[in-house]
Amino acid sequence: MQAVSSDSAQAFLRGLFKAAVSAVQAENCLPPHLQTLAPVKGRTLVLGAGKAAAAMAAVVQKELPGPLEGLVVTRYGHGAPAPVPGIEILEAAHPVPDDMSQEAARRMLALARTLGPDDRLVFLASGGASSVLSLPAEGFSFKDKQALMKHLLYSGASIHEINCVRKHVSAIKGGRLALAAGAADVVTFVISDVPGDALSDVGSGPTLADPTSLQDARDIISHCGAPEGSPVLDVLAQAKNETTAVLPPNWRASLVACAADSLSAAEGSARRQGFDVINLGPDLEGDASTLGRAHAAM
């Protein structure tokens, strides 16, 4: 293994970080997927949510032919450096949703309902989407949802468990945004930040079928608990809050980039500089400080 002096160590690590980030930047990973889209007769509506939503929207606007319209929501401070023609960019809170998260969700549902069978909905999903795009199910207030998400975050629930509950107490997640688009073509592009890269876990799948059920969500609440006085179990007892389990033929989705791509890029950069590499893979879960100590001890 090649030795690294203290003077060059920082530059070396920054280089690995740059390689990892570049591999999953929208401008580098999204264009090949957009090139597979055939034109549609009608409108193309671009919606999206997550920390990469503004960057993804800018790429879509540049790469797709014809007039586009749309709305995306990202985390505060993650907006595009310049306006994206035809696509409005909102900002909302992360990791706990705020009023702008609700505003974005209401507006996206309204826009999706304007689509017809000759139109296309392009949805752009990335990490953080579950928080910045949030609208509670009927009978579950926004304060109820905020309190529940805080409780689950601090309870030790996994991201998969949190997303399962989110989908079943939401008016937009778990495929409900795609359902609002009716017979329109629905295409979802995902930059994943979740272990295992289950596409329906990114943003809690507003435009995707959901493999989890109301019973799964009830089991998670039984295990993790809920804030005192929360109506979550009442909401989870209602059949209308079940999610779509099967992907309709007019819905499709593609994984654009994921943590494994970043790790592979960093590994390649290190190997080209003469280093042996142990790649632990992307599916690590748990407390960051605990994992960091375990890595350092290797």
LUMTOR-278009 format. One record per residue (C-alpha): residue number from 1; y, x, z. Coordinates in Angstrom, 3 decimals. Each point is the difference from the previous one (the first is absolute). Layout:
residues N
<node resi="NUM" v="Y" u="X" w="Z"/>
...
//
This chain:
residues 298
<node resi="1" v="0.000" u="0.000" w="0.000"/>
<node resi="2" v="3.448" u="1.270" w="-0.891"/>
<node resi="3" v="2.278" u="0.879" w="2.917"/>
<node resi="4" v="3.449" u="-1.595" w="0.208"/>
<node resi="5" v="2.937" u="1.781" w="1.597"/>
<node resi="6" v="2.294" u="-1.886" w="2.328"/>
<node resi="7" v="2.791" u="0.365" w="-2.569"/>
<node resi="8" v="-1.966" u="-1.726" w="-2.757"/>
<node resi="9" v="-1.881" u="-2.591" w="2.088"/>
<node resi="10" v="2.797" u="-2.557" w="-0.026"/>
<node resi="11" v="0.518" u="0.274" w="-3.757"/>
<node resi="12" v="-3.746" u="-0.291" w="-0.541"/>
<node resi="13" v="-0.280" u="-3.168" w="2.101"/>
<node resi="14" v="3.049" u="-1.536" w="-1.659"/>
<node resi="15" v="-1.600" u="0.684" w="-3.355"/>
<node resi="16" v="-3.159" u="-1.822" w="1.053"/>
<node resi="17" v="2.070" u="-2.935" w="1.239"/>
<node resi="18" v="1.924" u="-0.139" w="-3.281"/>
<node resi="19" v="-3.245" u="0.005" w="-1.996"/>
<node resi="20" v="-1.451" u="-2.779" w="2.159"/>
<node resi="21" v="3.074" u="-2.223" w="-0.328"/>
<node resi="22" v="0.446" u="0.618" w="-3.718"/>
<node resi="23" v="-3.549" u="-1.169" w="-0.714"/>
<node resi="24" v="0.738" u="-3.497" w="1.282"/>
<node resi="25" v="3.605" u="-0.453" w="-1.101"/>
<node resi="26" v="0.399" u="-3.089" w="-2.153"/>
<node resi="27" v="1.553" u="1.910" w="-2.897"/>
<node resi="28" v="-3.143" u="2.128" w="-0.272"/>
<node resi="29" v="-2.822" u="-2.451" w="0.691"/>
<node resi="30" v="1.174" u="-3.431" w="-1.189"/>
<node resi="31" v="0.824" u="0.448" w="-3.750"/>
<node resi="32" v="-3.627" u="0.364" w="-1.214"/>
<node resi="33" v="-0.887" u="-3.327" w="1.625"/>
<node resi="34" v="2.986" u="-1.797" w="-1.514"/>
<node resi="35" v="-1.009" u="1.169" w="-3.466"/>
<node resi="36" v="-3.151" u="-2.133" w="0.233"/>
<node resi="37" v="1.973" u="-3.267" w="0.184"/>
<node resi="38" v="0.057" u="-2.111" w="-3.156"/>
<node resi="39" v="3.244" u="-1.906" w="-0.713"/>
<node resi="40" v="0.343" u="-3.597" w="1.164"/>
<node resi="41" v="1.642" u="-2.883" w="-1.851"/>
<node resi="42" v="2.158" u="-1.022" w="2.922"/>
<node resi="43" v="1.892" u="1.591" w="2.860"/>
<node resi="44" v="-0.940" u="3.047" w="2.040"/>
<node resi="45" v="0.878" u="-0.356" w="3.679"/>
<node resi="46" v="-0.154" u="3.170" w="2.089"/>
<node resi="47" v="-0.459" u="-0.449" w="3.749"/>
<node resi="48" v="-0.928" u="2.630" w="2.541"/>
<node resi="49" v="-0.011" u="1.130" w="3.598"/>
<node resi="50" v="-0.428" u="3.230" w="1.919"/>
<node resi="51" v="1.567" u="3.385" w="0.538"/>
<node resi="52" v="-0.566" u="0.948" w="-3.658"/>
<node resi="53" v="1.082" u="-3.374" w="-1.428"/>
<node resi="54" v="3.399" u="1.119" w="-1.292"/>
<node resi="55" v="-1.418" u="3.123" w="-1.644"/>
<node resi="56" v="-2.829" u="-2.008" w="-1.575"/>
<node resi="57" v="2.451" u="-2.616" w="-1.287"/>
<node resi="58" v="2.108" u="2.693" w="-1.658"/>
<node resi="59" v="-3.080" u="1.322" w="-1.821"/>
<node resi="60" v="-1.025" u="-3.499" w="-1.134"/>
<node resi="61" v="3.503" u="-0.685" w="-1.309"/>
<node resi="62" v="-0.084" u="3.252" w="-1.970"/>
<node resi="63" v="-3.535" u="-0.287" w="-1.375"/>
<node resi="64" v="-0.584" u="-3.689" w="-0.774"/>
<node resi="65" v="1.516" u="-1.416" w="-3.208"/>
<node resi="66" v="2.082" u="-3.136" w="-0.148"/>
<node resi="67" v="2.318" u="-1.607" w="2.542"/>
<node resi="68" v="-1.147" u="0.071" w="3.605"/>
<node resi="69" v="1.165" u="-1.920" w="3.041"/>
<node resi="70" v="-0.993" u="0.276" w="3.590"/>
<node resi="71" v="0.416" u="0.862" w="3.638"/>
<node resi="72" v="-1.530" u="2.660" w="2.230"/>
<node resi="73" v="0.389" u="0.744" w="3.697"/>
<node resi="74" v="-0.310" u="3.378" w="1.653"/>
<node resi="75" v="0.604" u="1.581" w="3.378"/>
<node resi="76" v="3.579" u="0.663" w="1.100"/>
<node resi="77" v="1.139" u="3.269" w="-1.538"/>
<node resi="78" v="-2.630" u="-0.020" w="-2.771"/>
<node resi="79" v="1.993" u="-1.749" w="-2.731"/>
<node resi="80" v="0.416" u="1.404" w="-3.510"/>
<node resi="81" v="2.676" u="2.700" w="-0.504"/>
<node resi="82" v="1.416" u="-2.103" w="-2.857"/>
<node resi="83" v="-0.173" u="-3.714" w="-0.899"/>
<node resi="84" v="-3.110" u="-1.120" w="-1.873"/>
<node resi="85" v="1.133" u="-2.300" w="-2.843"/>
<node resi="86" v="-1.370" u="-3.517" w="0.400"/>
<node resi="87" v="-1.795" u="0.722" w="3.282"/>
<node resi="88" v="1.743" u="-0.639" w="3.314"/>
<node resi="89" v="-0.869" u="2.286" w="2.902"/>
<node resi="90" v="0.078" u="-1.271" w="3.581"/>
<node resi="91" v="-0.620" u="1.965" w="3.204"/>
<node resi="92" v="-1.754" u="-1.210" w="3.158"/>
<node resi="93" v="-1.489" u="1.320" w="3.248"/>
<node resi="94" v="-3.188" u="1.973" w="0.624"/>
<node resi="95" v="-2.383" u="-0.048" w="1.901"/>
<node resi="96" v="1.105" u="-3.304" w="1.572"/>
<node resi="97" v="1.492" u="-2.521" w="-2.487"/>
<node resi="98" v="3.538" u="-1.352" w="0.255"/>
<node resi="99" v="2.050" u="-2.813" w="-1.564"/>
<node resi="100" v="0.255" u="1.848" w="-3.325"/>
<node resi="101" v="-3.802" u="0.142" w="-0.129"/>
<node resi="102" v="0.002" u="-3.802" w="0.078"/>
<node resi="103" v="2.817" u="-0.249" w="-2.536"/>
<node resi="104" v="-1.907" u="2.193" w="-2.440"/>
<node resi="105" v="-3.191" u="-2.037" w="0.417"/>
<node resi="106" v="1.729" u="-3.353" w="-0.512"/>
<node resi="107" v="1.758" u="1.220" w="-3.119"/>
<node resi="108" v="-3.142" u="1.516" w="-1.501"/>
<node resi="109" v="-1.985" u="-3.193" w="0.509"/>
<node resi="110" v="2.792" u="-1.988" w="-1.662"/>
<node resi="111" v="0.100" u="2.388" w="-2.964"/>
<node resi="112" v="-3.790" u="-0.066" w="-0.421"/>
<node resi="113" v="0.047" u="-3.802" w="-0.152"/>
<node resi="114" v="2.241" u="0.142" w="-3.096"/>
<node resi="115" v="-2.727" u="1.702" w="-2.076"/>
<node resi="116" v="-2.059" u="-1.754" w="-2.662"/>
<node resi="117" v="-3.304" u="0.782" w="-1.752"/>
<node resi="118" v="1.673" u="2.246" w="-2.613"/>
<node resi="119" v="1.717" u="2.122" w="2.653"/>
<node resi="120" v="-1.057" u="3.046" w="1.996"/>
<node resi="121" v="0.514" u="0.989" w="3.624"/>
<node resi="122" v="-0.091" u="3.748" w="0.642"/>
<node resi="123" v="-0.333" u="0.716" w="3.720"/>
<node resi="124" v="0.627" u="3.498" w="1.370"/>
<node resi="125" v="-1.606" u="0.694" w="3.385"/>
<node resi="126" v="0.348" u="3.078" w="2.189"/>
<node resi="127" v="-0.170" u="1.004" w="3.651"/>
<node resi="128" v="2.266" u="-1.993" w="2.300"/>
<node resi="129" v="-0.188" u="-3.163" w="-2.105"/>
<node resi="130" v="-1.510" u="-2.108" w="2.781"/>
<node resi="131" v="3.111" u="0.431" w="2.126"/>
<node resi="132" v="2.776" u="-0.188" w="-2.595"/>
<node resi="133" v="-1.530" u="-3.136" w="-1.572"/>
<node resi="134" v="-0.732" u="-2.493" w="2.759"/>
<node resi="135" v="0.043" u="-3.783" w="0.282"/>
<node resi="136" v="-1.970" u="-1.792" w="2.741"/>
<node resi="137" v="-2.382" u="-2.862" w="-0.669"/>
<node resi="138" v="1.026" u="-3.513" w="1.000"/>
<node resi="139" v="-0.118" u="-0.422" w="3.773"/>
<node resi="140" v="0.518" u="3.704" w="0.648"/>
<node resi="141" v="3.608" u="1.078" w="0.542"/>
<node resi="142" v="1.483" u="3.302" w="-1.089"/>
<node resi="143" v="0.380" u="1.011" w="3.657"/>
<node resi="144" v="-3.666" u="-0.879" w="0.557"/>
<node resi="145" v="-0.976" u="2.271" w="-2.875"/>
<node resi="146" v="2.237" u="2.866" w="1.131"/>
<node resi="147" v="-1.469" u="-0.187" w="3.506"/>
<node resi="148" v="-3.566" u="-0.125" w="-1.312"/>
<node resi="149" v="0.487" u="2.995" w="-2.304"/>
<node resi="150" v="1.502" u="2.052" w="2.840"/>
<node resi="151" v="-2.906" u="-0.980" w="2.235"/>
<node resi="152" v="-2.621" u="0.974" w="-2.584"/>
<node resi="153" v="1.757" u="3.289" w="-0.779"/>
<node resi="154" v="-0.195" u="1.002" w="3.665"/>
<node resi="155" v="-3.455" u="-1.468" w="0.641"/>
<node resi="156" v="-1.830" u="2.661" w="-1.955"/>
<node resi="157" v="-0.936" u="-2.362" w="-2.837"/>
<node resi="158" v="-0.765" u="1.773" w="-3.282"/>
<node resi="159" v="2.160" u="-0.540" w="-3.072"/>
<node resi="160" v="-2.864" u="-2.023" w="-1.513"/>
<node resi="161" v="-0.081" u="-2.300" w="3.040"/>
<node resi="162" v="3.778" u="-0.409" w="0.045"/>
<node resi="163" v="0.040" u="-0.845" w="-3.706"/>
<node resi="164" v="-2.800" u="-2.535" w="0.419"/>
<node resi="165" v="2.039" u="-1.882" w="2.587"/>
<node resi="166" v="3.202" u="0.353" w="-2.038"/>
<node resi="167" v="-1.593" u="-1.646" w="-3.030"/>
<node resi="168" v="-1.067" u="-3.062" w="1.962"/>
<node resi="169" v="3.331" u="-0.652" w="1.732"/>
<node resi="170" v="2.064" u="0.499" w="-3.172"/>
<node resi="171" v="1.496" u="-2.214" w="-2.689"/>
<node resi="172" v="0.020" u="2.817" w="-2.595"/>
<node resi="173" v="-2.807" u="2.467" w="0.752"/>
<node resi="174" v="-3.713" u="-0.337" w="-0.771"/>
<node resi="175" v="0.572" u="-0.997" w="-3.640"/>
<node resi="176" v="2.586" u="-2.693" w="0.663"/>
<node resi="177" v="2.720" u="1.604" w="-2.148"/>
<node resi="178" v="-2.362" u="0.081" w="-2.993"/>
<node resi="179" v="-0.973" u="-3.627" w="0.632"/>
<node resi="180" v="3.691" u="-0.889" w="-0.220"/>
<node resi="181" v="0.032" u="1.475" w="-3.527"/>
<node resi="182" v="-2.486" u="-2.637" w="-1.191"/>
<node resi="183" v="-1.569" u="0.774" w="-3.387"/>
<node resi="184" v="2.183" u="3.045" w="-0.696"/>
<node resi="185" v="-1.596" u="3.398" w="-0.611"/>
<node resi="186" v="0.077" u="1.905" w="3.314"/>
<node resi="187" v="-0.233" u="3.800" w="-0.070"/>
<node resi="188" v="0.185" u="2.062" w="3.195"/>
<node resi="189" v="0.567" u="3.750" w="0.207"/>
<node resi="190" v="-0.729" u="1.626" w="3.351"/>
<node resi="191" v="0.981" u="3.303" w="1.589"/>
<node resi="192" v="-2.318" u="0.005" w="3.004"/>
<node resi="193" v="0.631" u="1.447" w="3.444"/>
<node resi="194" v="-2.947" u="-1.656" w="1.755"/>
<node resi="195" v="-3.320" u="1.682" w="0.876"/>
<node resi="196" v="-2.640" u="-1.038" w="-2.505"/>
<node resi="197" v="2.570" u="-1.214" w="-2.559"/>
<node resi="198" v="-0.999" u="-3.669" w="0.147"/>
<node resi="199" v="2.690" u="-1.413" w="-2.287"/>
<node resi="200" v="0.291" u="-3.254" w="1.938"/>
<node resi="201" v="0.955" u="1.982" w="3.117"/>
<node resi="202" v="3.136" u="1.471" w="-1.598"/>
<node resi="203" v="2.792" u="-2.411" w="0.867"/>
<node resi="204" v="-2.731" u="-2.397" w="1.174"/>
<node resi="205" v="-0.640" u="-0.920" w="-3.638"/>
<node resi="206" v="2.664" u="-2.556" w="-1.042"/>
<node resi="207" v="-1.513" u="-0.105" w="-3.511"/>
<node resi="208" v="-3.644" u="0.777" w="0.759"/>
<node resi="209" v="-3.116" u="-1.783" w="1.183"/>
<node resi="210" v="-0.891" u="0.605" w="3.635"/>
<node resi="211" v="-3.484" u="0.981" w="1.218"/>
<node resi="212" v="0.844" u="-0.961" w="3.596"/>
<node resi="213" v="-0.049" u="-3.462" w="1.548"/>
<node resi="214" v="1.628" u="-2.117" w="2.671"/>
<node resi="215" v="-3.019" u="0.690" w="2.200"/>
<node resi="216" v="0.537" u="3.747" w="-0.411"/>
<node resi="217" v="3.607" u="-0.436" w="1.109"/>
<node resi="218" v="-1.057" u="-2.095" w="3.008"/>
<node resi="219" v="-2.511" u="2.677" w="0.998"/>
<node resi="220" v="2.724" u="2.667" w="-0.111"/>
<node resi="221" v="2.295" u="-2.062" w="2.228"/>
<node resi="222" v="-2.898" u="-0.589" w="2.377"/>
<node resi="223" v="-0.493" u="3.766" w="0.247"/>
<node resi="224" v="3.644" u="1.193" w="-0.028"/>
<node resi="225" v="1.680" u="-2.939" w="1.693"/>
<node resi="226" v="3.364" u="-1.551" w="-0.859"/>
<node resi="227" v="3.419" u="-0.343" w="1.640"/>
<node resi="228" v="0.132" u="-2.570" w="2.791"/>
<node resi="229" v="0.711" u="-3.454" w="-1.397"/>
<node resi="230" v="-0.649" u="1.027" w="-3.615"/>
<node resi="231" v="-1.148" u="-2.868" w="-2.264"/>
<node resi="232" v="-2.010" u="2.420" w="-2.138"/>
<node resi="233" v="-3.389" u="-1.557" w="0.817"/>
<node resi="234" v="1.331" u="-3.461" w="-0.899"/>
<node resi="235" v="1.125" u="1.352" w="-3.387"/>
<node resi="236" v="-3.330" u="1.753" w="-0.545"/>
<node resi="237" v="-1.846" u="-3.253" w="0.730"/>
<node resi="238" v="1.532" u="-1.716" w="-3.054"/>
<node resi="239" v="-2.086" u="0.091" w="-3.197"/>
<node resi="240" v="3.136" u="-0.004" w="-2.181"/>
<node resi="241" v="0.713" u="3.543" w="1.207"/>
<node resi="242" v="-3.200" u="1.369" w="-1.555"/>
<node resi="243" v="0.665" u="2.554" w="-2.733"/>
<node resi="244" v="-1.246" u="0.203" w="-3.598"/>
<node resi="245" v="-3.396" u="1.727" w="-0.014"/>
<node resi="246" v="-0.599" u="0.281" w="-3.763"/>
<node resi="247" v="2.233" u="1.732" w="-2.553"/>
<node resi="248" v="0.890" u="-2.506" w="-2.781"/>
<node resi="249" v="-0.352" u="1.273" w="-3.596"/>
<node resi="250" v="3.771" u="0.169" w="-0.501"/>
<node resi="251" v="0.418" u="2.379" w="2.984"/>
<node resi="252" v="-0.751" u="3.718" w="-0.251"/>
<node resi="253" v="0.944" u="3.100" w="1.923"/>
<node resi="254" v="0.015" u="3.786" w="-0.396"/>
<node resi="255" v="0.107" u="2.817" w="2.523"/>
<node resi="256" v="2.800" u="2.257" w="-1.241"/>
<node resi="257" v="-0.082" u="2.699" w="2.677"/>
<node resi="258" v="-1.390" u="0.635" w="3.466"/>
<node resi="259" v="-0.244" u="2.568" w="2.783"/>
<node resi="260" v="-2.995" u="1.664" w="-1.657"/>
<node resi="261" v="2.238" u="0.858" w="-2.967"/>
<node resi="262" v="2.505" u="1.700" w="2.295"/>
<node resi="263" v="-2.709" u="1.953" w="1.787"/>
<node resi="264" v="-1.558" u="1.069" w="-3.284"/>
<node resi="265" v="3.354" u="1.259" w="-1.282"/>
<node resi="266" v="0.686" u="1.953" w="3.195"/>
<node resi="267" v="-3.523" u="1.424" w="-0.046"/>
<node resi="268" v="0.376" u="1.084" w="-3.615"/>
<node resi="269" v="3.308" u="1.707" w="0.727"/>
<node resi="270" v="-1.495" u="1.911" w="2.931"/>
<node resi="271" v="-3.093" u="1.065" w="-1.943"/>
<node resi="272" v="2.121" u="1.266" w="-2.891"/>
<node resi="273" v="1.739" u="2.250" w="2.518"/>
<node resi="274" v="-3.298" u="1.477" w="1.144"/>
<node resi="275" v="-0.769" u="-2.077" w="3.088"/>
<node resi="276" v="-3.269" u="-1.550" w="1.061"/>
<node resi="277" v="0.542" u="-3.665" w="0.853"/>
<node resi="278" v="-1.750" u="-2.527" w="2.229"/>
<node resi="279" v="1.059" u="-3.442" w="-1.227"/>
<node resi="280" v="-0.675" u="-2.491" w="2.805"/>
<node resi="281" v="0.596" u="-2.966" w="-2.302"/>
<node resi="282" v="2.407" u="-2.931" w="0.208"/>
<node resi="283" v="-1.910" u="-2.409" w="2.221"/>
<node resi="284" v="1.138" u="1.249" w="3.404"/>
<node resi="285" v="1.151" u="-2.606" w="2.509"/>
<node resi="286" v="1.343" u="0.252" w="3.530"/>
<node resi="287" v="2.856" u="1.432" w="2.009"/>
<node resi="288" v="1.887" u="2.627" w="-2.021"/>
<node resi="289" v="0.436" u="2.400" w="2.916"/>
<node resi="290" v="-3.722" u="-0.129" w="0.810"/>
<node resi="291" v="-0.980" u="0.586" w="-3.622"/>
<node resi="292" v="2.522" u="2.827" w="-0.269"/>
<node resi="293" v="-1.508" u="1.804" w="2.981"/>
<node resi="294" v="-3.484" u="-0.436" w="-1.470"/>
<node resi="295" v="1.150" u="1.471" w="-3.317"/>
<node resi="296" v="1.703" u="2.938" w="1.688"/>
<node resi="297" v="-3.159" u="0.815" w="1.949"/>
<node resi="298" v="-2.095" u="0.434" w="-3.150"/>
//
